[in-house]
């Protein structure tokens, strides 16, 4: 590296290739800037290495008299990928290139900044289990035509395989981040999760509508958050329908009830109760800021975000449905059980329609924190899609916040989890009464989750507070599905139900690829409401119980602490 400046930092002036490309597309941006590269080991956002790499491509200037600028000045929104540089997608388990090419067709026409059409009438997305016969017929006809394009013109970006490939390319490393060759772009486990998937469904829906000449066509949603909708909707389970996909878990065909908690409980009543408890927790009880729900920041140059950086809903019900539908007969749980293949299942789009609906519901739930993210690195994060006229268009996260501006709404149905806050226990548990056998954290960590871990954790202050429970240094085998649940002051040695006041949250991972094959991350759980639920009183420590559910042997936890939430 060039000459050293302060400690182990170098300041370099370079032209960022991303900005060169962007400016030809009429985005006014600074084209020349300074980069700081530090060998700090603790850059928590993993941004440093990649910038070093970028710098390696530009001119290097020893900078002995520069004042170190604020690192935040270099923050940047995620940029759309360059389709012509799309490469092989990777297999999660081995990191090997997949034998499918999921790159989009390259357009020679210019990229167009997408303008939302004026809305005259809202398309209404309805629950898939209550679709009328005529709407089912329309949906099937549209899907038939979309699948037909696969055969008549495989390069038509509106074809079903091309639509499915969008997900693969944006999720399995086929696209690099613009300006960061070799750095995978990933639309999961961060604050771009909701906006990316909203735009993706938006164009998918408009393509289906245009194929049948019906501008009012709306995708249905899989209403898995309501007991009435917790089975795979019947319209997807008819082998004669273009909505059918054979690559699903055969044990989970109707009338099996989806298990949002991914527990081993089979009793249907308990399953439904836990589903509602999970929904309440990820939508309300375990959320105390916009990024808790939406996901943590992900900016240009950042490494692929780890599971724990995802928002509560993405990490929770969203992942659970993927895993529940995916076919265990397939090596990588295709279709829905793996990101690269998920878009090949028509149920994906109904599933994500409900995920998107959760965003709209959360926006309206009363809260004492703001629901919007005003960081321009969020608002300006942008993506490319082909629209229903095969134009390559650019859209930004900040332009899809309001679903009605995008011309659609969700039919109102009962939301039974809204009032599913766990009931308090008649007698509050005292930490000292249940602390037997729980060790102090210095004695416990790091620990491999081969069995349930009970640990005594000090609180930063007595009584109720806006605290965070942080599980740090979580190392997982990223090629495996992993899940564990976390409880606070639970009397049971092995808590096995989630619909209780002591349930704090869950860590669930779908297999995904990182360069080293080892996932690393942390999990932050909000304790504010849990303290009230368990009547924490003036206790100054709690017992935290961590219960492995899936592949605990592939998880190591570095430490657990409780800290005041900083907002
Ligand atoms: Cu991009 Cu449900 O995943």
Boltz pocket constraint, residues with backbone or C-beta under 6 A from the ligand:
constraints:
  - pocket:
      binder: B
      contacts: [[A, 167], [A, 171], [A, 187], [A, 188], [A, 197], [A, 318], [A, 322], [A, 339], [A, 342], [A, 352]]
      max_distance: 6.0
